[in-house]
Amino acid sequence: LFVHICSFAGLMYYRSDFSDERIREELEMMCDDPGFEALLKRYKPSGLKNIAACFMLKSKMIPLYHFMCKGLYSSKK
């Protein structure tokens, strides 16, 4: 579920015309959601990208997560 949520966020935010500020705001709202926080606590990531993403989101390192996703998704427009 975590991977699908992050993939959806990548497709929605990074393939849209949203500004970087808007994307960061949306990610912050997602990370503040109690259901998403609970999901992050239960998720056991595998693979470097998922481990890094989970750590950054758990730690609310939104700017760093945003930078990583921008590199992963922006070039795939």
HTML snippet that shows the backbone in 3Dmol.js (N, CA, C, O; Angstrom):
<script src="https://3Dmol.org/build/3Dmol-min.js"></script>
<div id="view" style="width:600px;height:400px;position:relative"></div>
<script>
const pdb = `
ATOM      1  N   LEU A   1       0.823  -1.194   0.000  1.00  0.00           N
ATOM      2  CA  LEU A   1       0.000   0.000   0.000  1.00  0.00           C
ATOM      3  C   LEU A   1       0.868   1.259   0.000  1.00  0.00           C
ATOM      4  O   LEU A   1       0.588   2.219  -0.717  1.00  0.00           O
ATOM      5  N   PHE A   2       1.924   1.239   0.814  1.00  0.00           N
ATOM      6  CA  PHE A   2       2.836   2.373   0.877  1.00  0.00           C
ATOM      7  C   PHE A   2       3.424   2.680  -0.496  1.00  0.00           C
ATOM      8  O   PHE A   2       3.443   3.831  -0.930  1.00  0.00           O
ATOM      9  N   VAL A   3       3.903   1.644  -1.172  1.00  0.00           N
ATOM     10  CA  VAL A   3       4.518   1.825  -2.489  1.00  0.00           C
ATOM     11  C   VAL A   3       3.506   2.399  -3.474  1.00  0.00           C
ATOM     12  O   VAL A   3       3.853   3.262  -4.280  1.00  0.00           O
ATOM     13  N   HIS A   4       2.265   1.935  -3.421  1.00  0.00           N
ATOM     14  CA  HIS A   4       1.233   2.450  -4.320  1.00  0.00           C
ATOM     15  C   HIS A   4       0.916   3.909  -4.021  1.00  0.00           C
ATOM     16  O   HIS A   4       0.721   4.704  -4.940  1.00  0.00           O
ATOM     17  N   ILE A   5       0.862   4.263  -2.748  1.00  0.00           N
ATOM     18  CA  ILE A   5       0.593   5.660  -2.385  1.00  0.00           C
ATOM     19  C   ILE A   5       1.714   6.561  -2.892  1.00  0.00           C
ATOM     20  O   ILE A   5       1.453   7.614  -3.474  1.00  0.00           O
ATOM     21  N   CYS A   6       2.948   6.151  -2.674  1.00  0.00           N
ATOM     22  CA  CYS A   6       4.077   6.965  -3.131  1.00  0.00           C
ATOM     23  C   CYS A   6       4.142   7.039  -4.653  1.00  0.00           C
ATOM     24  O   CYS A   6       4.472   8.085  -5.211  1.00  0.00           O
ATOM     25  N   SER A   7       3.834   5.953  -5.312  1.00  0.00           N
ATOM     26  CA  SER A   7       3.815   5.970  -6.782  1.00  0.00           C
ATOM     27  C   SER A   7       2.722   6.901  -7.296  1.00  0.00           C
ATOM     28  O   SER A   7       2.936   7.666  -8.236  1.00  0.00           O
ATOM     29  N   PHE A   8       1.552   6.829  -6.671  1.00  0.00           N
ATOM     30  CA  PHE A   8       0.453   7.713  -7.061  1.00  0.00           C
ATOM     31  C   PHE A   8       0.837   9.165  -6.834  1.00  0.00           C
ATOM     32  O   PHE A   8       0.572  10.019  -7.680  1.00  0.00           O
ATOM     33  N   ALA A   9       1.465   9.451  -5.689  1.00  0.00           N
ATOM     34  CA  ALA A   9       1.892  10.822  -5.398  1.00  0.00           C
ATOM     35  C   ALA A   9       2.897  11.274  -6.449  1.00  0.00           C
ATOM     36  O   ALA A   9       2.850  12.412  -6.915  1.00  0.00           O
ATOM     37  N   GLY A  10       3.799  10.383  -6.814  1.00  0.00           N
ATOM     38  CA  GLY A  10       4.784  10.728  -7.839  1.00  0.00           C
ATOM     39  C   GLY A  10       4.129  11.056  -9.161  1.00  0.00           C
ATOM     40  O   GLY A  10       4.474  12.046  -9.807  1.00  0.00           O
ATOM     41  N   LEU A  11       3.189  10.231  -9.561  1.00  0.00           N
ATOM     42  CA  LEU A  11       2.494  10.482 -10.831  1.00  0.00           C
ATOM     43  C   LEU A  11       1.668  11.757 -10.765  1.00  0.00           C
ATOM     44  O   LEU A  11       1.681  12.567 -11.692  1.00  0.00           O
ATOM     45  N   MET A  12       0.953  11.926  -9.668  1.00  0.00           N
ATOM     46  CA  MET A  12       0.052  13.065  -9.547  1.00  0.00           C
ATOM     47  C   MET A  12       0.809  14.378  -9.433  1.00  0.00           C
ATOM     48  O   MET A  12       0.498  15.341 -10.134  1.00  0.00           O
ATOM     49  N   TYR A  13       1.796  14.419  -8.556  1.00  0.00           N
ATOM     50  CA  TYR A  13       2.469  15.681  -8.285  1.00  0.00           C
ATOM     51  C   TYR A  13       3.547  16.012  -9.294  1.00  0.00           C
ATOM     52  O   TYR A  13       3.631  17.150  -9.755  1.00  0.00           O
ATOM     53  N   TYR A  14       4.358  15.057  -9.641  1.00  0.00           N
ATOM     54  CA  TYR A  14       5.525  15.360 -10.456  1.00  0.00           C
ATOM     55  C   TYR A  14       5.245  15.333 -11.952  1.00  0.00           C
ATOM     56  O   TYR A  14       6.089  15.741 -12.751  1.00  0.00           O
ATOM     57  N   ARG A  15       4.085  14.864 -12.329  1.00  0.00           N
ATOM     58  CA  ARG A  15       3.712  14.917 -13.746  1.00  0.00           C
ATOM     59  C   ARG A  15       2.607  15.942 -13.957  1.00  0.00           C
ATOM     60  O   ARG A  15       1.945  15.951 -14.994  1.00  0.00           O
ATOM     61  N   SER A  16       2.418  16.790 -12.983  1.00  0.00           N
ATOM     62  CA  SER A  16       1.409  17.851 -13.086  1.00  0.00           C
ATOM     63  C   SER A  16       2.123  19.186 -13.259  1.00  0.00           C
ATOM     64  O   SER A  16       3.350  19.254 -13.335  1.00  0.00           O
ATOM     65  N   ASP A  17       1.340  20.217 -13.317  1.00  0.00           N
ATOM     66  CA  ASP A  17       1.906  21.565 -13.413  1.00  0.00           C
ATOM     67  C   ASP A  17       1.958  22.239 -12.045  1.00  0.00           C
ATOM     68  O   ASP A  17       2.091  23.460 -11.959  1.00  0.00           O
ATOM     69  N   PHE A  18       1.854  21.443 -10.966  1.00  0.00           N
ATOM     70  CA  PHE A  18       1.929  22.010  -9.618  1.00  0.00           C
ATOM     71  C   PHE A  18       3.303  22.636  -9.396  1.00  0.00           C
ATOM     72  O   PHE A  18       4.312  22.136  -9.892  1.00  0.00           O
ATOM     73  N   SER A  19       3.328  23.718  -8.657  1.00  0.00           N
ATOM     74  CA  SER A  19       4.602  24.338  -8.297  1.00  0.00           C
ATOM     75  C   SER A  19       5.292  23.465  -7.247  1.00  0.00           C
ATOM     76  O   SER A  19       4.656  22.629  -6.604  1.00  0.00           O
ATOM     77  N   ASP A  20       6.589  23.668  -7.085  1.00  0.00           N
ATOM     78  CA  ASP A  20       7.326  22.930  -6.060  1.00  0.00           C
ATOM     79  C   ASP A  20       6.725  23.191  -4.682  1.00  0.00           C
ATOM     80  O   ASP A  20       6.622  22.274  -3.868  1.00  0.00           O
ATOM     81  N   GLU A  21       6.332  24.422  -4.418  1.00  0.00           N
ATOM     82  CA  GLU A  21       5.740  24.761  -3.130  1.00  0.00           C
ATOM     83  C   GLU A  21       4.446  23.985  -2.897  1.00  0.00           C
ATOM     84  O   GLU A  21       4.215  23.462  -1.806  1.00  0.00           O
ATOM     85  N   ARG A  22       3.613  23.915  -3.917  1.00  0.00           N
ATOM     86  CA  ARG A  22       2.340  23.188  -3.792  1.00  0.00           C
ATOM     87  C   ARG A  22       2.582  21.697  -3.549  1.00  0.00           C
ATOM     88  O   ARG A  22       1.891  21.073  -2.744  1.00  0.00           O
ATOM     89  N   ILE A  23       3.557  21.141  -4.242  1.00  0.00           N
ATOM     90  CA  ILE A  23       3.878  19.725  -4.072  1.00  0.00           C
ATOM     91  C   ILE A  23       4.335  19.468  -2.638  1.00  0.00           C
ATOM     92  O   ILE A  23       3.893  18.506  -2.009  1.00  0.00           O
ATOM     93  N   ARG A  24       5.211  20.318  -2.121  1.00  0.00           N
ATOM     94  CA  ARG A  24       5.685  20.147  -0.743  1.00  0.00           C
ATOM     95  C   ARG A  24       4.531  20.267   0.248  1.00  0.00           C
ATOM     96  O   ARG A  24       4.469  19.512   1.218  1.00  0.00           O
ATOM     97  N   GLU A  25       3.621  21.203   0.016  1.00  0.00           N
ATOM     98  CA  GLU A  25       2.456  21.356   0.898  1.00  0.00           C
ATOM     99  C   GLU A  25       1.595  20.096   0.890  1.00  0.00           C
ATOM    100  O   GLU A  25       1.147  19.642   1.943  1.00  0.00           O
ATOM    101  N   GLU A  26       1.365  19.532  -0.293  1.00  0.00           N
ATOM    102  CA  GLU A  26       0.570  18.310  -0.411  1.00  0.00           C
ATOM    103  C   GLU A  26       1.250  17.142   0.314  1.00  0.00           C
ATOM    104  O   GLU A  26       0.592  16.356   0.995  1.00  0.00           O
ATOM    105  N   LEU A  27       2.563  17.041   0.159  1.00  0.00           N
ATOM    106  CA  LEU A  27       3.303  15.969   0.835  1.00  0.00           C
ATOM    107  C   LEU A  27       3.251  16.143   2.351  1.00  0.00           C
ATOM    108  O   LEU A  27       3.126  15.162   3.084  1.00  0.00           O
ATOM    109  N   GLU A  28       3.345  17.378   2.821  1.00  0.00           N
ATOM    110  CA  GLU A  28       3.258  17.639   4.257  1.00  0.00           C
ATOM    111  C   GLU A  28       1.884  17.223   4.793  1.00  0.00           C
ATOM    112  O   GLU A  28       1.789  16.624   5.864  1.00  0.00           O
ATOM    113  N   MET A  29       0.833  17.538   4.054  1.00  0.00           N
ATOM    114  CA  MET A  29      -0.511  17.144   4.481  1.00  0.00           C
ATOM    115  C   MET A  29      -0.633  15.619   4.524  1.00  0.00           C
ATOM    116  O   MET A  29      -1.229  15.063   5.446  1.00  0.00           O
ATOM    117  N   MET A  30      -0.065  14.950   3.521  1.00  0.00           N
ATOM    118  CA  MET A  30      -0.109  13.491   3.477  1.00  0.00           C
ATOM    119  C   MET A  30       0.624  12.914   4.695  1.00  0.00           C
ATOM    120  O   MET A  30       0.133  11.977   5.325  1.00  0.00           O
ATOM    121  N   CYS A  31       1.782  13.463   5.025  1.00  0.00           N
ATOM    122  CA  CYS A  31       2.568  12.947   6.149  1.00  0.00           C
ATOM    123  C   CYS A  31       1.916  13.237   7.492  1.00  0.00           C
ATOM    124  O   CYS A  31       2.167  12.522   8.462  1.00  0.00           O
ATOM    125  N   ASP A  32       1.090  14.262   7.569  1.00  0.00           N
ATOM    126  CA  ASP A  32       0.406  14.605   8.816  1.00  0.00           C
ATOM    127  C   ASP A  32      -0.880  13.802   9.017  1.00  0.00           C
ATOM    128  O   ASP A  32      -1.484  13.860  10.088  1.00  0.00           O
ATOM    129  N   ASP A  33      -1.296  13.061   8.006  1.00  0.00           N
ATOM    130  CA  ASP A  33      -2.508  12.261   8.113  1.00  0.00           C
ATOM    131  C   ASP A  33      -2.259  11.079   9.058  1.00  0.00           C
ATOM    132  O   ASP A  33      -1.313  10.320   8.849  1.00  0.00           O
ATOM    133  N   PRO A  34      -3.093  10.909  10.094  1.00  0.00           N
ATOM    134  CA  PRO A  34      -2.885   9.813  11.057  1.00  0.00           C
ATOM    135  C   PRO A  34      -2.864   8.427  10.402  1.00  0.00           C
ATOM    136  O   PRO A  34      -2.102   7.559  10.827  1.00  0.00           O
ATOM    137  N   GLY A  35      -3.674   8.214   9.392  1.00  0.00           N
ATOM    138  CA  GLY A  35      -3.687   6.923   8.707  1.00  0.00           C
ATOM    139  C   GLY A  35      -2.379   6.655   7.982  1.00  0.00           C
ATOM    140  O   GLY A  35      -1.880   5.529   7.986  1.00  0.00           O
ATOM    141  N   PHE A  36      -1.823   7.687   7.360  1.00  0.00           N
ATOM    142  CA  PHE A  36      -0.550   7.533   6.655  1.00  0.00           C
ATOM    143  C   PHE A  36       0.578   7.329   7.660  1.00  0.00           C
ATOM    144  O   PHE A  36       1.478   6.523   7.426  1.00  0.00           O
ATOM    145  N   GLU A  37       0.535   8.049   8.770  1.00  0.00           N
ATOM    146  CA  GLU A  37       1.549   7.860   9.813  1.00  0.00           C
ATOM    147  C   GLU A  37       1.518   6.421  10.340  1.00  0.00           C
ATOM    148  O   GLU A  37       2.567   5.816  10.561  1.00  0.00           O
ATOM    149  N   ALA A  38       0.317   5.878  10.538  1.00  0.00           N
ATOM    150  CA  ALA A  38       0.184   4.492  11.006  1.00  0.00           C
ATOM    151  C   ALA A  38       0.740   3.512   9.970  1.00  0.00           C
ATOM    152  O   ALA A  38       1.398   2.532  10.320  1.00  0.00           O
ATOM    153  N   LEU A  39       0.474   3.784   8.710  1.00  0.00           N
ATOM    154  CA  LEU A  39       0.985   2.943   7.632  1.00  0.00           C
ATOM    155  C   LEU A  39       2.511   2.960   7.636  1.00  0.00           C
ATOM    156  O   LEU A  39       3.144   1.912   7.498  1.00  0.00           O
ATOM    157  N   LEU A  40       3.099   4.130   7.790  1.00  0.00           N
ATOM    158  CA  LEU A  40       4.559   4.233   7.818  1.00  0.00           C
ATOM    159  C   LEU A  40       5.156   3.446   8.977  1.00  0.00           C
ATOM    160  O   LEU A  40       6.227   2.857   8.834  1.00  0.00           O
ATOM    161  N   LYS A  41       4.484   3.428  10.115  1.00  0.00           N
ATOM    162  CA  LYS A  41       4.997   2.699  11.281  1.00  0.00           C
ATOM    163  C   LYS A  41       4.991   1.195  11.046  1.00  0.00           C
ATOM    164  O   LYS A  41       5.867   0.488  11.544  1.00  0.00           O
ATOM    165  N   ARG A  42       4.016   0.697  10.293  1.00  0.00           N
ATOM    166  CA  ARG A  42       3.896  -0.748  10.052  1.00  0.00           C
ATOM    167  C   ARG A  42       4.703  -1.227   8.845  1.00  0.00           C
ATOM    168  O   ARG A  42       5.024  -2.412   8.751  1.00  0.00           O
ATOM    169  N   TYR A  43       5.031  -0.327   7.928  1.00  0.00           N
ATOM    170  CA  TYR A  43       5.671  -0.703   6.679  1.00  0.00           C
ATOM    171  C   TYR A  43       7.126  -1.118   6.902  1.00  0.00           C
ATOM    172  O   TYR A  43       7.882  -0.426   7.584  1.00  0.00           O
ATOM    173  N   LYS A  44       7.501  -2.242   6.324  1.00  0.00           N
ATOM    174  CA  LYS A  44       8.879  -2.735   6.367  1.00  0.00           C
ATOM    175  C   LYS A  44       9.432  -2.663   4.947  1.00  0.00           C
ATOM    176  O   LYS A  44       9.264  -3.600   4.166  1.00  0.00           O
ATOM    177  N   PRO A  45      10.093  -1.553   4.608  1.00  0.00           N
ATOM    178  CA  PRO A  45      10.539  -1.356   3.225  1.00  0.00           C
ATOM    179  C   PRO A  45      11.672  -2.293   2.828  1.00  0.00           C
ATOM    180  O   PRO A  45      12.460  -2.747   3.658  1.00  0.00           O
ATOM    181  N   SER A  46      11.724  -2.560   1.542  1.00  0.00           N
ATOM    182  CA  SER A  46      12.850  -3.290   0.973  1.00  0.00           C
ATOM    183  C   SER A  46      13.305  -2.507  -0.246  1.00  0.00           C
ATOM    184  O   SER A  46      12.496  -1.862  -0.913  1.00  0.00           O
ATOM    185  N   GLY A  47      14.559  -2.561  -0.530  1.00  0.00           N
ATOM    186  CA  GLY A  47      15.117  -1.799  -1.636  1.00  0.00           C
ATOM    187  C   GLY A  47      15.513  -0.403  -1.159  1.00  0.00           C
ATOM    188  O   GLY A  47      14.823   0.214  -0.348  1.00  0.00           O
ATOM    189  N   LEU A  48      16.605   0.064  -1.666  1.00  0.00           N
ATOM    190  CA  LEU A  48      17.176   1.334  -1.221  1.00  0.00           C
ATOM    191  C   LEU A  48      16.218   2.511  -1.374  1.00  0.00           C
ATOM    192  O   LEU A  48      16.089   3.331  -0.465  1.00  0.00           O
ATOM    193  N   LYS A  49      15.545   2.595  -2.523  1.00  0.00           N
ATOM    194  CA  LYS A  49      14.623   3.721  -2.764  1.00  0.00           C
ATOM    195  C   LYS A  49      13.485   3.721  -1.750  1.00  0.00           C
ATOM    196  O   LYS A  49      13.145   4.773  -1.209  1.00  0.00           O
ATOM    197  N   ASN A  50      12.890   2.560  -1.484  1.00  0.00           N
ATOM    198  CA  ASN A  50      11.780   2.480  -0.538  1.00  0.00           C
ATOM    199  C   ASN A  50      12.235   2.706   0.900  1.00  0.00           C
ATOM    200  O   ASN A  50      11.524   3.334   1.684  1.00  0.00           O
ATOM    201  N   ILE A  51      13.407   2.202   1.247  1.00  0.00           N
ATOM    202  CA  ILE A  51      13.947   2.435   2.589  1.00  0.00           C
ATOM    203  C   ILE A  51      14.183   3.923   2.801  1.00  0.00           C
ATOM    204  O   ILE A  51      13.810   4.475   3.836  1.00  0.00           O
ATOM    205  N   ALA A  52      14.800   4.569   1.821  1.00  0.00           N
ATOM    206  CA  ALA A  52      15.068   6.013   1.919  1.00  0.00           C
ATOM    207  C   ALA A  52      13.765   6.798   1.990  1.00  0.00           C
ATOM    208  O   ALA A  52      13.628   7.705   2.812  1.00  0.00           O
ATOM    209  N   ALA A  53      12.807   6.453   1.132  1.00  0.00           N
ATOM    210  CA  ALA A  53      11.525   7.167   1.106  1.00  0.00           C
ATOM    211  C   ALA A  53      10.805   7.023   2.434  1.00  0.00           C
ATOM    212  O   ALA A  53      10.298   8.008   2.970  1.00  0.00           O
ATOM    213  N   CYS A  54      10.752   5.833   2.964  1.00  0.00           N
ATOM    214  CA  CYS A  54      10.062   5.586   4.233  1.00  0.00           C
ATOM    215  C   CYS A  54      10.727   6.372   5.362  1.00  0.00           C
ATOM    216  O   CYS A  54      10.041   6.996   6.171  1.00  0.00           O
ATOM    217  N   PHE A  55      12.047   6.346   5.418  1.00  0.00           N
ATOM    218  CA  PHE A  55      12.769   7.087   6.448  1.00  0.00           C
ATOM    219  C   PHE A  55      12.488   8.585   6.349  1.00  0.00           C
ATOM    220  O   PHE A  55      12.204   9.235   7.355  1.00  0.00           O
ATOM    221  N   MET A  56      12.566   9.122   5.146  1.00  0.00           N
ATOM    222  CA  MET A  56      12.344  10.560   4.961  1.00  0.00           C
ATOM    223  C   MET A  56      10.927  10.964   5.333  1.00  0.00           C
ATOM    224  O   MET A  56      10.721  12.004   5.958  1.00  0.00           O
ATOM    225  N   LEU A  57       9.956  10.154   4.956  1.00  0.00           N
ATOM    226  CA  LEU A  57       8.560  10.485   5.271  1.00  0.00           C
ATOM    227  C   LEU A  57       8.277  10.323   6.762  1.00  0.00           C
ATOM    228  O   LEU A  57       7.578  11.151   7.347  1.00  0.00           O
ATOM    229  N   LYS A  58       8.804   9.284   7.382  1.00  0.00           N
ATOM    230  CA  LYS A  58       8.638   9.106   8.830  1.00  0.00           C
ATOM    231  C   LYS A  58       9.238  10.281   9.585  1.00  0.00           C
ATOM    232  O   LYS A  58       8.675  10.758  10.570  1.00  0.00           O
ATOM    233  N   SER A  59      10.391  10.741   9.108  1.00  0.00           N
ATOM    234  CA  SER A  59      11.119  11.829   9.757  1.00  0.00           C
ATOM    235  C   SER A  59      10.623  13.209   9.315  1.00  0.00           C
ATOM    236  O   SER A  59      11.110  14.238   9.784  1.00  0.00           O
ATOM    237  N   LYS A  60       9.649  13.208   8.409  1.00  0.00           N
ATOM    238  CA  LYS A  60       9.078  14.442   7.852  1.00  0.00           C
ATOM    239  C   LYS A  60      10.149  15.328   7.204  1.00  0.00           C
ATOM    240  O   LYS A  60      10.154  16.551   7.346  1.00  0.00           O
ATOM    241  N   MET A  61      11.041  14.662   6.499  1.00  0.00           N
ATOM    242  CA  MET A  61      12.093  15.349   5.748  1.00  0.00           C
ATOM    243  C   MET A  61      11.556  15.643   4.344  1.00  0.00           C
ATOM    244  O   MET A  61      12.077  15.148   3.345  1.00  0.00           O
ATOM    245  N   ILE A  62      10.520  16.448   4.298  1.00  0.00           N
ATOM    246  CA  ILE A  62       9.801  16.702   3.052  1.00  0.00           C
ATOM    247  C   ILE A  62      10.696  17.305   1.970  1.00  0.00           C
ATOM    248  O   ILE A  62      10.636  16.847   0.829  1.00  0.00           O
ATOM    249  N   PRO A  63      11.529  18.315   2.271  1.00  0.00           N
ATOM    250  CA  PRO A  63      12.378  18.862   1.199  1.00  0.00           C
ATOM    251  C   PRO A  63      13.298  17.810   0.577  1.00  0.00           C
ATOM    252  O   PRO A  63      13.483  17.791  -0.640  1.00  0.00           O
ATOM    253  N   LEU A  64      13.869  16.943   1.398  1.00  0.00           N
ATOM    254  CA  LEU A  64      14.754  15.900   0.863  1.00  0.00           C
ATOM    255  C   LEU A  64      13.968  14.868   0.057  1.00  0.00           C
ATOM    256  O   LEU A  64      14.410  14.446  -1.011  1.00  0.00           O
ATOM    257  N   TYR A  65      12.808  14.462   0.564  1.00  0.00           N
ATOM    258  CA  TYR A  65      11.950  13.527  -0.168  1.00  0.00           C
ATOM    259  C   TYR A  65      11.516  14.147  -1.502  1.00  0.00           C
ATOM    260  O   TYR A  65      11.518  13.484  -2.539  1.00  0.00           O
ATOM    261  N   HIS A  66      11.151  15.411  -1.455  1.00  0.00           N
ATOM    262  CA  HIS A  66      10.738  16.133  -2.662  1.00  0.00           C
ATOM    263  C   HIS A  66      11.875  16.140  -3.688  1.00  0.00           C
ATOM    264  O   HIS A  66      11.639  15.916  -4.875  1.00  0.00           O
ATOM    265  N   PHE A  67      13.085  16.393  -3.244  1.00  0.00           N
ATOM    266  CA  PHE A  67      14.248  16.410  -4.135  1.00  0.00           C
ATOM    267  C   PHE A  67      14.456  15.045  -4.780  1.00  0.00           C
ATOM    268  O   PHE A  67      14.714  14.949  -5.980  1.00  0.00           O
ATOM    269  N   MET A  68      14.340  13.978  -3.963  1.00  0.00           N
ATOM    270  CA  MET A  68      14.507  12.624  -4.493  1.00  0.00           C
ATOM    271  C   MET A  68      13.433  12.308  -5.538  1.00  0.00           C
ATOM    272  O   MET A  68      13.739  11.804  -6.619  1.00  0.00           O
ATOM    273  N   CYS A  69      12.179  12.609  -5.206  1.00  0.00           N
ATOM    274  CA  CYS A  69      11.083  12.300  -6.130  1.00  0.00           C
ATOM    275  C   CYS A  69      11.172  13.118  -7.409  1.00  0.00           C
ATOM    276  O   CYS A  69      10.852  12.633  -8.494  1.00  0.00           O
ATOM    277  N   LYS A  70      11.605  14.348  -7.273  1.00  0.00           N
ATOM    278  CA  LYS A  70      11.740  15.190  -8.460  1.00  0.00           C
ATOM    279  C   LYS A  70      12.716  14.552  -9.444  1.00  0.00           C
ATOM    280  O   LYS A  70      12.484  14.553 -10.653  1.00  0.00           O
ATOM    281  N   GLY A  71      13.793  14.017  -8.920  1.00  0.00           N
ATOM    282  CA  GLY A  71      14.761  13.345  -9.776  1.00  0.00           C
ATOM    283  C   GLY A  71      14.224  12.053 -10.377  1.00  0.00           C
ATOM    284  O   GLY A  71      14.540  11.714 -11.518  1.00  0.00           O
ATOM    285  N   LEU A  72      13.408  11.331  -9.605  1.00  0.00           N
ATOM    286  CA  LEU A  72      12.873  10.059 -10.082  1.00  0.00           C
ATOM    287  C   LEU A  72      11.725  10.233 -11.073  1.00  0.00           C
ATOM    288  O   LEU A  72      11.646   9.493 -12.053  1.00  0.00           O
ATOM    289  N   TYR A  73      10.845  11.184 -10.838  1.00  0.00           N
ATOM    290  CA  TYR A  73       9.628  11.290 -11.623  1.00  0.00           C
ATOM    291  C   TYR A  73       9.629  12.385 -12.681  1.00  0.00           C
ATOM    292  O   TYR A  73       8.992  12.232 -13.723  1.00  0.00           O
ATOM    293  N   SER A  74      10.326  13.477 -12.434  1.00  0.00           N
ATOM    294  CA  SER A  74      10.257  14.599 -13.372  1.00  0.00           C
ATOM    295  C   SER A  74      10.799  14.242 -14.743  1.00  0.00           C
ATOM    296  O   SER A  74      10.279  14.703 -15.759  1.00  0.00           O
ATOM    297  N   SER A  75      11.835  13.428 -14.777  1.00  0.00           N
ATOM    298  CA  SER A  75      12.452  13.087 -16.054  1.00  0.00           C
ATOM    299  C   SER A  75      11.603  12.111 -16.858  1.00  0.00           C
ATOM    300  O   SER A  75      11.927  11.827 -18.011  1.00  0.00           O
ATOM    301  N   LYS A  76      10.522  11.591 -16.274  1.00  0.00           N
ATOM    302  CA  LYS A  76       9.700  10.587 -16.963  1.00  0.00           C
ATOM    303  C   LYS A  76       8.441  11.185 -17.553  1.00  0.00           C
ATOM    304  O   LYS A  76       7.502  10.453 -17.865  1.00  0.00           O
ATOM    305  N   LYS A  77       8.397  12.485 -17.711  1.00  0.00           N
ATOM    306  CA  LYS A  77       7.199  13.143 -18.272  1.00  0.00           C
ATOM    307  C   LYS A  77       6.977  12.709 -19.696  1.00  0.00           C
ATOM    308  O   LYS A  77       6.022  13.152 -20.335  1.00  0.00           O
TER     309      LYS A  77
END
`;
const viewer = $3Dmol.createViewer("view");
viewer.addModel(pdb, "pdb");
viewer.setStyle({}, {cartoon: {color: "spectrum"}});
viewer.zoomTo();
viewer.render();
</script>
